Amino acid sequence: MQLLLSDSVVTLYKEEMELKNGESVRLFVRVGGVGSGGFSVGVMRDEPSPNSYILEKQGIAFFVTEDDFWYVDGMTIDYNSDLDRVEFNQPRFLDAAHPEEHIKKEA
């Protein structure tokens, strides 16, 4: 399991969610993403389970539970300040909103 969070997106989540050092944030598969009718990444305060993948940045524990590894593994999450939006890059899928239809084929 690999997940990359940019410093700018961590700073954004800390500010927007008013997170304090030592708190935990769950990243999870959300069905019915905005405008897509497919999948997206949800974000919420929560506590990790023993088998969660945990990435600590800037004093916050970001985690993914085993059920969501399939979608988040290999993802990069960044904040684009020019466009004022969080961007999710999942190179394993041609279309992250509809991964079941567009899985990249390994060469």
N, CA, C and O atoms as CSV, one atom per row, in Angstrom:
chain,resi,resn,atom,element,x,y,z
A,1,MET,N,N,0.863,-1.184,0.000
A,1,MET,CA,C,0.000,0.000,0.000
A,1,MET,C,C,0.891,1.222,0.000
A,1,MET,O,O,1.801,1.347,0.819
A,2,GLN,N,N,0.617,2.120,-0.929
A,2,GLN,CA,C,1.377,3.358,-1.018
A,2,GLN,C,C,0.414,4.512,-1.262
A,2,GLN,O,O,-0.510,4.402,-2.068
A,3,LEU,N,N,0.634,5.605,-0.567
A,3,LEU,CA,C,-0.192,6.797,-0.689
A,3,LEU,C,C,0.708,8.002,-0.503
A,3,LEU,O,O,1.518,8.036,0.424
A,4,LEU,N,N,0.574,8.998,-1.380
A,4,LEU,CA,C,1.347,10.225,-1.263
A,4,LEU,C,C,0.406,11.400,-1.036
A,4,LEU,O,O,-0.536,11.614,-1.800
A,5,LEU,N,N,0.671,12.156,0.020
A,5,LEU,CA,C,-0.084,13.375,0.315
A,5,LEU,C,C,0.892,14.537,0.259
A,5,LEU,O,O,1.915,14.512,0.943
A,6,SER,N,N,0.600,15.545,-0.536
A,6,SER,CA,C,1.479,16.711,-0.604
A,6,SER,C,C,1.355,17.522,0.692
A,6,SER,O,O,0.351,17.443,1.401
A,7,ASP,N,N,2.385,18.289,0.976
A,7,ASP,CA,C,2.333,19.166,2.145
A,7,ASP,C,C,1.191,20.166,2.029
A,7,ASP,O,O,0.558,20.516,3.024
A,8,SER,N,N,0.930,20.625,0.798
A,8,SER,CA,C,-0.129,21.627,0.623
A,8,SER,C,C,-1.511,21.048,0.917
A,8,SER,O,O,-2.353,21.750,1.477
A,9,VAL,N,N,-1.770,19.790,0.558
A,9,VAL,CA,C,-3.088,19.212,0.854
A,9,VAL,C,C,-3.217,18.916,2.349
A,9,VAL,O,O,-4.305,19.047,2.908
A,10,VAL,N,N,-2.137,18.524,2.992
A,10,VAL,CA,C,-2.187,18.293,4.436
A,10,VAL,C,C,-2.480,19.605,5.158
A,10,VAL,O,O,-3.300,19.643,6.075
A,11,THR,N,N,-1.818,20.667,4.747
A,11,THR,CA,C,-2.068,21.990,5.337
A,11,THR,C,C,-3.519,22.407,5.125
A,11,THR,O,O,-4.152,22.932,6.041
A,12,LEU,N,N,-4.049,22.180,3.926
A,12,LEU,CA,C,-5.445,22.509,3.638
A,12,LEU,C,C,-6.392,21.736,4.548
A,12,LEU,O,O,-7.288,22.328,5.150
A,13,TYR,N,N,-6.204,20.411,4.657
A,13,TYR,CA,C,-7.072,19.612,5.524
A,13,TYR,C,C,-6.967,20.080,6.976
A,13,TYR,O,O,-7.980,20.163,7.670
A,14,LYS,N,N,-5.758,20.387,7.440
A,14,LYS,CA,C,-5.598,20.855,8.824
A,14,LYS,C,C,-6.383,22.142,9.063
A,14,LYS,O,O,-7.036,22.299,10.095
A,15,GLU,N,N,-6.311,23.051,8.108
A,15,GLU,CA,C,-7.012,24.329,8.257
A,15,GLU,C,C,-8.527,24.162,8.109
A,15,GLU,O,O,-9.285,24.646,8.949
A,16,GLU,N,N,-8.967,23.492,7.066
A,16,GLU,CA,C,-10.398,23.360,6.786
A,16,GLU,C,C,-11.128,22.515,7.833
A,16,GLU,O,O,-12.277,22.794,8.173
A,17,MET,N,N,-10.448,21.480,8.339
A,17,MET,CA,C,-11.073,20.581,9.311
A,17,MET,C,C,-10.718,20.956,10.750
A,17,MET,O,O,-11.146,20.298,11.698
A,18,GLU,N,N,-9.926,22.028,10.899
A,18,GLU,CA,C,-9.470,22.485,12.215
A,18,GLU,C,C,-8.857,21.333,13.007
A,18,GLU,O,O,-9.200,21.100,14.166
A,19,LEU,N,N,-7.932,20.613,12.346
A,19,LEU,CA,C,-7.274,19.458,12.956
A,19,LEU,C,C,-6.162,19.896,13.887
A,19,LEU,O,O,-5.470,20.886,13.647
A,20,LYS,N,N,-6.015,19.142,14.938
A,20,LYS,CA,C,-4.943,19.380,15.909
A,20,LYS,C,C,-3.990,18.190,15.889
A,20,LYS,O,O,-4.387,17.070,15.566
A,21,ASN,N,N,-2.736,18.441,16.234
A,21,ASN,CA,C,-1.749,17.367,16.276
A,21,ASN,C,C,-2.274,16.187,17.080
A,21,ASN,O,O,-2.878,16.356,18.139
A,22,GLY,N,N,-2.033,14.990,16.556
A,22,GLY,CA,C,-2.471,13.776,17.223
A,22,GLY,C,C,-3.812,13.253,16.745
A,22,GLY,O,O,-4.193,12.135,17.093
A,23,GLU,N,N,-4.545,14.043,15.945
A,23,GLU,CA,C,-5.842,13.581,15.442
A,23,GLU,C,C,-5.647,12.685,14.217
A,23,GLU,O,O,-4.586,12.682,13.594
A,24,SER,N,N,-6.697,11.924,13.888
A,24,SER,CA,C,-6.661,10.980,12.776
A,24,SER,C,C,-7.737,11.319,11.751
A,24,SER,O,O,-8.838,11.748,12.098
A,25,VAL,N,N,-7.391,11.117,10.481
A,25,VAL,CA,C,-8.297,11.375,9.375
A,25,VAL,C,C,-8.350,10.141,8.487
A,25,VAL,O,O,-7.318,9.620,8.063
A,26,ARG,N,N,-9.552,9.686,8.214
A,26,ARG,CA,C,-9.750,8.528,7.350
A,26,ARG,C,C,-10.006,8.968,5.919
A,26,ARG,O,O,-10.822,9.856,5.672
A,27,LEU,N,N,-9.314,8.351,4.982
A,27,LEU,CA,C,-9.556,8.526,3.552
A,27,LEU,C,C,-10.243,7.254,3.086
A,27,LEU,O,O,-9.735,6.156,3.311
A,28,PHE,N,N,-11.391,7.391,2.439
A,28,PHE,CA,C,-12.171,6.206,2.101
A,28,PHE,C,C,-12.819,6.342,0.730
A,28,PHE,O,O,-12.951,7.440,0.189
A,29,VAL,N,N,-13.221,5.195,0.181
A,29,VAL,CA,C,-13.908,5.177,-1.106
A,29,VAL,C,C,-15.327,5.678,-0.888
A,29,VAL,O,O,-16.071,5.161,-0.054
A,30,ARG,N,N,-15.675,6.682,-1.645
A,30,ARG,CA,C,-17.012,7.258,-1.580
A,30,ARG,C,C,-17.709,6.951,-2.897
A,30,ARG,O,O,-17.187,7.266,-3.966
A,31,VAL,N,N,-18.856,6.352,-2.826
A,31,VAL,CA,C,-19.611,6.006,-4.025
A,31,VAL,C,C,-20.551,7.159,-4.355
A,31,VAL,O,O,-21.202,7.710,-3.468
A,32,GLY,N,N,-20.619,7.522,-5.637
A,32,GLY,CA,C,-21.511,8.600,-6.063
A,32,GLY,C,C,-20.856,9.949,-5.994
A,32,GLY,O,O,-21.482,10.914,-5.555
A,33,GLY,N,N,-19.605,10.047,-6.416
A,33,GLY,CA,C,-18.870,11.301,-6.396
A,33,GLY,C,C,-19.579,12.407,-7.158
A,33,GLY,O,O,-20.418,12.139,-8.017
A,34,VAL,N,N,-19.246,13.624,-6.848
A,34,VAL,CA,C,-19.879,14.803,-7.423
A,34,VAL,C,C,-19.779,14.771,-8.947
A,34,VAL,O,O,-18.683,14.742,-9.505
A,35,GLY,N,N,-20.916,14.777,-9.602
A,35,GLY,CA,C,-20.973,14.849,-11.046
A,35,GLY,C,C,-20.557,13.596,-11.789
A,35,GLY,O,O,-20.722,13.519,-13.007
A,36,SER,N,N,-20.018,12.606,-11.079
A,36,SER,CA,C,-19.487,11.436,-11.776
A,36,SER,C,C,-20.420,10.237,-11.719
A,36,SER,O,O,-20.421,9.406,-12.627
A,37,GLY,N,N,-21.211,10.144,-10.662
A,37,GLY,CA,C,-22.012,8.953,-10.474
A,37,GLY,C,C,-21.159,7.740,-10.189
A,37,GLY,O,O,-21.651,6.612,-10.215
A,38,GLY,N,N,-19.880,7.958,-9.917
A,38,GLY,CA,C,-18.934,6.871,-9.696
A,38,GLY,C,C,-18.279,6.956,-8.332
A,38,GLY,O,O,-18.954,7.139,-7.319
A,39,PHE,N,N,-16.972,6.823,-8.310
A,39,PHE,CA,C,-16.201,6.784,-7.069
A,39,PHE,C,C,-15.410,8.070,-6.872
A,39,PHE,O,O,-15.042,8.742,-7.836
A,40,SER,N,N,-15.156,8.399,-5.617
A,40,SER,CA,C,-14.270,9.496,-5.260
A,40,SER,C,C,-13.708,9.187,-3.870
A,40,SER,O,O,-14.033,8.156,-3.282
A,41,VAL,N,N,-12.877,10.070,-3.356
A,41,VAL,CA,C,-12.278,9.880,-2.041
A,41,VAL,C,C,-13.026,10.729,-1.023
A,41,VAL,O,O,-13.163,11.941,-1.187
A,42,GLY,N,N,-13.502,10.080,0.023
A,42,GLY,CA,C,-14.126,10.784,1.136
A,42,GLY,C,C,-13.078,11.027,2.223
A,42,GLY,O,O,-12.085,10.306,2.314
A,43,VAL,N,N,-13.310,12.041,3.036
A,43,VAL,CA,C,-12.382,12.423,4.107
A,43,VAL,C,C,-13.200,12.695,5.360
A,43,VAL,O,O,-14.165,13.459,5.324
A,44,MET,N,N,-12.808,12.061,6.484
A,44,MET,CA,C,-13.522,12.293,7.735
A,44,MET,C,C,-12.620,11.999,8.935
A,44,MET,O,O,-11.674,11.218,8.837
A,45,ARG,N,N,-12.926,12.631,10.061
A,45,ARG,CA,C,-12.248,12.291,11.308
A,45,ARG,C,C,-12.681,10.886,11.719
A,45,ARG,O,O,-13.858,10.541,11.626
A,46,ASP,N,N,-11.729,10.087,12.169
A,46,ASP,CA,C,-12.028,8.723,12.601
A,46,ASP,C,C,-10.776,8.173,13.263
A,46,ASP,O,O,-9.732,8.825,13.275
A,47,GLU,N,N,-10.883,6.981,13.810
A,47,GLU,CA,C,-9.742,6.306,14.423
A,47,GLU,C,C,-9.391,5.071,13.600
A,47,GLU,O,O,-10.286,4.326,13.202
A,48,PRO,N,N,-8.101,4.839,13.338
A,48,PRO,CA,C,-7.711,3.685,12.524
A,48,PRO,C,C,-7.945,2.360,13.239
A,48,PRO,O,O,-7.895,2.274,14.466
A,49,SER,N,N,-8.204,1.328,12.435
A,49,SER,CA,C,-8.296,-0.029,12.954
A,49,SER,C,C,-6.877,-0.614,12.963
A,49,SER,O,O,-5.968,-0.022,12.383
A,50,PRO,N,N,-6.678,-1.761,13.608
A,50,PRO,CA,C,-5.327,-2.340,13.676
A,50,PRO,C,C,-4.700,-2.631,12.305
A,50,PRO,O,O,-3.475,-2.602,12.182
A,51,ASN,N,N,-5.497,-2.907,11.284
A,51,ASN,CA,C,-4.948,-3.233,9.969
A,51,ASN,C,C,-4.938,-2.058,8.998
A,51,ASN,O,O,-4.698,-2.250,7.806
A,52,SER,N,N,-5.192,-0.863,9.480
A,52,SER,CA,C,-5.199,0.315,8.618
A,52,SER,C,C,-3.785,0.672,8.174
A,52,SER,O,O,-2.814,0.453,8.899
A,53,TYR,N,N,-3.691,1.223,6.972
A,53,TYR,CA,C,-2.447,1.822,6.496
A,53,TYR,C,C,-2.448,3.249,7.025
A,53,TYR,O,O,-3.404,3.993,6.808
A,54,ILE,N,N,-1.378,3.633,7.720
A,54,ILE,CA,C,-1.317,4.953,8.350
A,54,ILE,C,C,-0.141,5.732,7.789
A,54,ILE,O,O,0.973,5.216,7.696
A,55,LEU,N,N,-0.396,6.974,7.417
A,55,LEU,CA,C,0.624,7.891,6.944
A,55,LEU,C,C,0.557,9.134,7.823
A,55,LEU,O,O,-0.444,9.850,7.817
A,56,GLU,N,N,1.615,9.389,8.572
A,56,GLU,CA,C,1.632,10.564,9.448
A,56,GLU,C,C,2.347,11.717,8.769
A,56,GLU,O,O,3.473,11.582,8.292
A,57,LYS,N,N,1.661,12.864,8.736
A,57,LYS,CA,C,2.228,14.084,8.158
A,57,LYS,C,C,1.773,15.273,8.991
A,57,LYS,O,O,0.596,15.401,9.328
A,58,GLN,N,N,2.709,16.124,9.311
A,58,GLN,CA,C,2.435,17.364,10.044
A,58,GLN,C,C,1.624,17.108,11.315
A,58,GLN,O,O,0.761,17.909,11.675
A,59,GLY,N,N,1.901,15.997,11.990
A,59,GLY,CA,C,1.252,15.694,13.258
A,59,GLY,C,C,-0.114,15.047,13.149
A,59,GLY,O,O,-0.759,14.795,14.167
A,60,ILE,N,N,-0.570,14.770,11.928
A,60,ILE,CA,C,-1.879,14.156,11.701
A,60,ILE,C,C,-1.677,12.754,11.126
A,60,ILE,O,O,-0.826,12.554,10.260
A,61,ALA,N,N,-2.460,11.784,11.608
A,61,ALA,CA,C,-2.415,10.417,11.081
A,61,ALA,C,C,-3.517,10.272,10.031
A,61,ALA,O,O,-4.699,10.232,10.371
A,62,PHE,N,N,-3.134,10.193,8.774
A,62,PHE,CA,C,-4.065,9.924,7.685
A,62,PHE,C,C,-4.061,8.420,7.486
A,62,PHE,O,O,-2.994,7.808,7.434
A,63,PHE,N,N,-5.236,7.815,7.373
A,63,PHE,CA,C,-5.256,6.364,7.251
A,63,PHE,C,C,-6.322,5.881,6.274
A,63,PHE,O,O,-7.290,6.572,5.957
A,64,VAL,N,N,-6.082,4.631,5.809
A,64,VAL,CA,C,-6.992,3.947,4.890
A,64,VAL,C,C,-7.219,2.558,5.467
A,64,VAL,O,O,-6.263,1.879,5.844
A,65,THR,N,N,-8.475,2.128,5.540
A,65,THR,CA,C,-8.778,0.780,6.015
A,65,THR,C,C,-8.599,-0.215,4.877
A,65,THR,O,O,-8.602,0.160,3.704
A,66,GLU,N,N,-8.444,-1.480,5.233
A,66,GLU,CA,C,-8.188,-2.528,4.248
A,66,GLU,C,C,-9.222,-2.572,3.124
A,66,GLU,O,O,-8.872,-2.846,1.976
A,67,ASP,N,N,-10.470,-2.311,3.437
A,67,ASP,CA,C,-11.529,-2.370,2.425
A,67,ASP,C,C,-11.322,-1.367,1.299
A,67,ASP,O,O,-11.854,-1.547,0.203
A,68,ASP,N,N,-10.555,-0.311,1.558
A,68,ASP,CA,C,-10.372,0.749,0.571
A,68,ASP,C,C,-8.983,0.768,-0.062
A,68,ASP,O,O,-8.683,1.654,-0.863
A,69,PHE,N,N,-8.133,-0.200,0.287
A,69,PHE,CA,C,-6.792,-0.265,-0.304
A,69,PHE,C,C,-6.858,-0.315,-1.832
A,69,PHE,O,O,-6.067,0.340,-2.510
A,70,TRP,N,N,-7.794,-1.087,-2.369
A,70,TRP,CA,C,-7.874,-1.311,-3.811
A,70,TRP,C,C,-7.959,-0.012,-4.612
A,70,TRP,O,O,-7.455,0.071,-5.732
A,71,TYR,N,N,-8.598,0.992,-4.032
A,71,TYR,CA,C,-8.817,2.249,-4.742
A,71,TYR,C,C,-7.710,3.270,-4.463
A,71,TYR,O,O,-7.282,3.986,-5.367
A,72,VAL,N,N,-7.255,3.333,-3.231
A,72,VAL,CA,C,-6.333,4.387,-2.800
A,72,VAL,C,C,-4.865,4.017,-3.037
A,72,VAL,O,O,-4.019,4.902,-3.163
A,73,ASP,N,N,-4.556,2.719,-3.097
A,73,ASP,CA,C,-3.167,2.279,-3.261
A,73,ASP,C,C,-2.550,2.877,-4.530
A,73,ASP,O,O,-3.062,2.679,-5.632
A,74,GLY,N,N,-1.459,3.602,-4.362
A,74,GLY,CA,C,-0.758,4.230,-5.477
A,74,GLY,C,C,-1.216,5.644,-5.783
A,74,GLY,O,O,-0.695,6.277,-6.702
A,75,MET,N,N,-2.181,6.147,-5.029
A,75,MET,CA,C,-2.766,7.463,-5.293
A,75,MET,C,C,-1.879,8.585,-4.746
A,75,MET,O,O,-1.208,8.431,-3.725
A,76,THR,N,N,-1.897,9.714,-5.455
A,76,THR,CA,C,-1.277,10.948,-4.994
A,76,THR,C,C,-2.391,11.966,-4.811
A,76,THR,O,O,-3.225,12.152,-5.697
A,77,ILE,N,N,-2.400,12.622,-3.657
A,77,ILE,CA,C,-3.412,13.644,-3.373
A,77,ILE,C,C,-2.680,14.965,-3.164
A,77,ILE,O,O,-1.752,15.055,-2.359
A,78,ASP,N,N,-3.109,15.983,-3.897
A,78,ASP,CA,C,-2.430,17.273,-3.881
A,78,ASP,C,C,-3.483,18.381,-3.853
A,78,ASP,O,O,-4.644,18.156,-4.196
A,79,TYR,N,N,-3.069,19.565,-3.447
A,79,TYR,CA,C,-3.950,20.737,-3.490
A,79,TYR,C,C,-3.411,21.690,-4.534
A,79,TYR,O,O,-2.253,22.101,-4.464
A,80,ASN,N,N,-4.236,22.046,-5.500
A,80,ASN,CA,C,-3.886,22.990,-6.543
A,80,ASN,C,C,-4.427,24.351,-6.132
A,80,ASN,O,O,-5.623,24.613,-6.258
A,81,SER,N,N,-3.549,25.214,-5.641
A,81,SER,CA,C,-3.991,26.517,-5.146
A,81,SER,C,C,-4.454,27.436,-6.272
A,81,SER,O,O,-5.304,28.298,-6.048
A,82,ASP,N,N,-3.910,27.268,-7.482
A,82,ASP,CA,C,-4.344,28.098,-8.611
A,82,ASP,C,C,-5.805,27.847,-8.950
A,82,ASP,O,O,-6.541,28.776,-9.285
A,83,LEU,N,N,-6.222,26.588,-8.860
A,83,LEU,CA,C,-7.611,26.225,-9.160
A,83,LEU,C,C,-8.460,26.068,-7.901
A,83,LEU,O,O,-9.668,25.848,-7.983
A,84,ASP,N,N,-7.823,26.183,-6.741
A,84,ASP,CA,C,-8.476,26.035,-5.439
A,84,ASP,C,C,-9.264,24.725,-5.355
A,84,ASP,O,O,-10.458,24.711,-5.058
A,85,ARG,N,N,-8.547,23.616,-5.629
A,85,ARG,CA,C,-9.203,22.313,-5.534
A,85,ARG,C,C,-8.192,21.225,-5.175
A,85,ARG,O,O,-6.999,21.331,-5.459
A,86,VAL,N,N,-8.709,20.189,-4.550
A,86,VAL,CA,C,-7.909,19.015,-4.232
A,86,VAL,C,C,-7.924,18.122,-5.466
A,86,VAL,O,O,-8.970,17.899,-6.075
A,87,GLU,N,N,-6.742,17.612,-5.825
A,87,GLU,CA,C,-6.626,16.761,-7.003
A,87,GLU,C,C,-6.161,15.375,-6.593
A,87,GLU,O,O,-5.232,15.218,-5.800
A,88,PHE,N,N,-6.825,14.377,-7.149
A,88,PHE,CA,C,-6.540,12.976,-6.850
A,88,PHE,C,C,-6.004,12.327,-8.122
A,88,PHE,O,O,-6.699,12.267,-9.136
A,89,ASN,N,N,-4.772,11.845,-8.063
A,89,ASN,CA,C,-4.161,11.195,-9.214
A,89,ASN,C,C,-3.980,9.720,-8.891
A,89,ASN,O,O,-3.232,9.362,-7.981
A,90,GLN,N,N,-4.673,8.865,-9.643
A,90,GLN,CA,C,-4.572,7.414,-9.465
A,90,GLN,C,C,-4.099,6.830,-10.795
A,90,GLN,O,O,-4.906,6.593,-11.693
A,91,PRO,N,N,-2.785,6.598,-10.921
A,91,PRO,CA,C,-2.252,6.143,-12.207
A,91,PRO,C,C,-2.682,4.734,-12.620
A,91,PRO,O,O,-2.493,4.352,-13.775
A,92,ARG,N,N,-3.251,3.961,-11.707
A,92,ARG,CA,C,-3.692,2.605,-12.049
A,92,ARG,C,C,-4.990,2.590,-12.855
A,92,ARG,O,O,-5.322,1.575,-13.467
A,93,PHE,N,N,-5.729,3.704,-12.862
A,93,PHE,CA,C,-7.001,3.772,-13.561
A,93,PHE,C,C,-6.960,4.883,-14.604
A,93,PHE,O,O,-6.380,5.944,-14.373
A,94,LEU,N,N,-7.569,4.632,-15.733
A,94,LEU,CA,C,-7.707,5.691,-16.732
A,94,LEU,C,C,-8.721,6.732,-16.267
A,94,LEU,O,O,-8.603,7.914,-16.590
A,95,ASP,N,N,-9.721,6.280,-15.504
A,95,ASP,CA,C,-10.774,7.157,-14.995
A,95,ASP,C,C,-11.051,6.757,-13.551
A,95,ASP,O,O,-11.706,5.744,-13.302
A,96,ALA,N,N,-10.559,7.543,-12.603
A,96,ALA,CA,C,-10.707,7.203,-11.183
A,96,ALA,C,C,-12.161,7.204,-10.724
A,96,ALA,O,O,-12.494,6.552,-9.734
A,97,ALA,N,N,-13.030,7.925,-11.424
A,97,ALA,CA,C,-14.445,7.939,-11.061
A,97,ALA,C,C,-15.123,6.622,-11.431
A,97,ALA,O,O,-16.115,6.232,-10.815
A,98,HIS,N,N,-14.587,5.947,-12.433
A,98,HIS,CA,C,-15.168,4.686,-12.916
A,98,HIS,C,C,-14.056,3.652,-13.116
A,98,HIS,O,O,-13.822,3.215,-14.243
A,99,PRO,N,N,-13.372,3.257,-12.049
A,99,PRO,CA,C,-12.209,2.363,-12.195
A,99,PRO,C,C,-12.544,0.986,-12.737
A,99,PRO,O,O,-11.706,0.363,-13.389
A,100,GLU,N,N,-13.741,0.501,-12.485
A,100,GLU,CA,C,-14.109,-0.830,-12.954
A,100,GLU,C,C,-14.183,-0.893,-14.476
A,100,GLU,O,O,-14.054,-1.971,-15.057
A,101,GLU,N,N,-14.388,0.233,-15.118
A,101,GLU,CA,C,-14.510,0.282,-16.569
A,101,GLU,C,C,-13.190,0.634,-17.263
A,101,GLU,O,O,-13.044,0.415,-18.466
A,102,HIS,N,N,-12.243,1.173,-16.517
A,102,HIS,CA,C,-11.055,1.739,-17.147
A,102,HIS,C,C,-9.764,1.356,-16.430
A,102,HIS,O,O,-8.908,2.215,-16.220
A,103,ILE,N,N,-9.602,0.110,-16.056
A,103,ILE,CA,C,-8.379,-0.309,-15.403
A,103,ILE,C,C,-7.276,-0.371,-16.442
A,103,ILE,O,O,-7.429,-0.987,-17.497
A,104,LYS,N,N,-6.139,0.287,-16.124
A,104,LYS,CA,C,-5.018,0.270,-17.051
A,104,LYS,C,C,-4.472,-1.154,-17.136
A,104,LYS,O,O,-4.356,-1.861,-16.136
A,105,LYS,N,N,-4.154,-1.533,-18.323
A,105,LYS,CA,C,-3.585,-2.860,-18.551
A,105,LYS,C,C,-2.075,-2.792,-18.357
A,105,LYS,O,O,-1.407,-1.895,-18.871
A,106,GLU,N,N,-1.555,-3.754,-17.607
A,106,GLU,CA,C,-0.110,-3.833,-17.413
A,106,GLU,C,C,0.539,-4.282,-18.715
A,106,GLU,O,O,0.021,-5.168,-19.395
A,107,ALA,N,N,1.664,-3.680,-19.064
A,107,ALA,CA,C,2.358,-4.022,-20.314
A,107,ALA,C,C,3.139,-5.317,-20.166
A,107,ALA,O,O,3.785,-5.761,-21.116
